[in-house]
Amino acid sequence: MGRATAMSALSFFRDPRLQVAFAASFAAQGNMSMIMAFTSLALEHHGHPLPAISLAVAIHVVGMFGFSLPLGWLADRAGRRAVMLLGFLFLAGGAILVPATSRYWIIVTGTFLVGLGWSAATMAATAVIADATHTFERGRAIGTNDTASAAAAFGLPLLAGPAVELVGLPALGIVGVALIVPPVVLLLTRSKETINTSPSRTVPA
């Protein structure tokens, strides 16, 4: 077990499955945090009252957590890759809808889709991490993933502020869609079997 303890977190990035999982979590967390931070701003900018803004945030949270069980079941039945791609579709669609209009229910639909997409991508990415690691390293792998995701959650809203100031609210959609391009490319260049396989890492002596 000494060799397991000495393993560097950077070694996880050499596994193609973990590359996909980390990229997916980073993009999903960055997209969701950015859109969540600016949805209230967009609604207030369009003159919607505070109770309506609070309802929109609540609906977003329902999207984030309300469908965790069926999405987990779907990740087991249809595969992690399919659920990740579904999550990215929702994330992209939501990121486009939120800044695209002043209509309340369209914005709310967008923020709900972002929450749902975050849930799908995060659920599938976490399952891939569990699939690709053994018990002696799984905690560190998840910690590495969470650290990168937290950086996205912190940095993207900060970067989006100046972008919105310069370009306007449509910048949210542009950045939100751009974020998901790298993990989608990784997913499409990895075979379905690679993403959906169980652990193959060698247990240390």
N, C-alpha and C positions, 0 to 999 in steps of 0.2 A: 504493500500500500504506500510505501515511501515514494515510489516513482509517480503514483497517482497524485500525491500531494504536491510534487514538484512541477507538475505540468503547468505551462504558461497559458493564460487565457487567450493569448494570441494564437495558440495552436488550433483553437476552434475554428479560426477563419480559414484554415486549410481544407476543412471538410466542405465539399460542395453543397451538401444539404444544409449545413449551418450557415453558409454564405447566403443561401436563399432565405432562411428563417430570419437571420439578423437584418438583412436588407428589407424584408417584408415588414418586420416590426418597426424598424426605423421610419419607413415611409408611412405606415399606417398611423403611428403615434404622432409624427410630425404633421401629417394632413389633418388628423382629428383635432389636435391641440390648436392649430392655426385657425381652422374653421370655427371651432367652439369659441375661441377668444373673440372672433370678429362677427359672429352671428348676432350677438346682442347689439354690437355697434351698427351693423347693417339695418337691423330692425328699428333701432332708435333713429337712425339717419332717415329712414322712410316714414317716421312719424307714428310708429306703432306704440301703444301704451305699455307701461311696465308689467301689468298682469299678463298681457299677451306675450311679452318677452320671456317672462318666467315660465309660461306654459311651453314655449318653444324649447327652452333649455331642458325642461322635464321630458319632453318628447325625445329630445336628443339622447338623454340618459336611458330612456326606454330602449332606444335603438342600440345603445352600447351594451346593455346587460340583459334585456328582456328576452333575447332569443339565443342565449348562450347554450342551453341544453339542446335545442334542435340543431344548432350549428355544429356542436360537438358530435352529435349523432351523424350528421351529414359528412363531417370530416372522416369519420370511421367508415362510412358506407361508400361515399363517392370518392374519397381520397383527399389528402391534404392539399394537393395541387389545385384541384377543382375548386375547393372552398376558398383558397387564397385568391384565385383569379376572380371568383364571384365577389369577394371582398373588395378587390381593387376596382371592379366595375362599379360597385356602389360608392366607393370613395371618390372616384372620378366624377360620377354623375352628381353626387352631392356637392362637391367642390364647385362644379359649374353652376348648379341651380342657385346656391346661396347668394352669390353676388350678381346674378343675372337679371333680377327683377325686384320690383318693390312690393309684389303681391305676397301677402303674409303666408298663405298656405303653401305656396311654391317654395318660399324660403324655409318654412318648417319641414316640408318634405325633403329638401336638400340636407338640412342638418340631421334629420332622422336617418337618411341614407348614409351619411358620413359615420354616424354612430354604429349603424348596422355593419357597414363595411369594415370599420375598425374591429368590431367584434369578430367577424369572420376571418379577417387576415391575422389577427392576434391569436385566435383560437387555433387556427391551422399552423401558424408558425411555432407556437408553444408545443403543439403535438409533434412537429418535425424535430424540435430540439429533444424532446423525450425519446423519439424514435432513434435519433442519431447518437445518443450518448448513453453511457452506462451510469449506474447509480453513484459510483464514486466521484464522478465528474459533473453530474447533471446540475447540481446546485451552482457550481461555478459557471457553467454554460448559460444558465438562466440569468445569473447575476451579470454576466457580460452583456447579454442581450438587453437586459433592463437598463444597464448603464447607457448603452448606445441610444436606446429609445428615450430615456430621460433627457439626453442631450438634444434630441430632436424636439421633444416637447418644450424644452426651454428656449432653444434657439430659433425655431421656425416662427413663433409668434413675434419675437423681437425683430426678425428680418422682414416679416410681412408688414410690420408697421410702416417703415419707410417706403416699401413698395406700394402700399395702398396710398400713402401720401403723395407719391409721385405719379402713379398711374391711375389710381382710383380702385374701387372695389373689384373690378374684373381681374386685378392682379392676383386675388385670392384663387380664382379658378385656374389661372395659368400656373401658379406655383403648385397648387394642389394636384393638378394633373401631372406636372413635370416630376413631382416627387415619386409617383408610382411607376414611372417608366423604367428605372433601373431594376427593381425587383421583378417586374413583368418580363423584361428581357432575360433575366437570370432564370425565371421559371420556364420560359419558352425554349431556352437553350439547354435545359436539363431534361432528361427523359422522365416520363411519368413514374417509371419504376424506381428511379433514383430518389425522387422526393418521397415516395410512399413506402420505402423499405424500412425494415427494423434495424437495430444497431449492428454495425459490422466493425466497430472499433475494437482493437485488441486489448483485452484485459491485462494490465501489467502483472508481472510476476511478483 
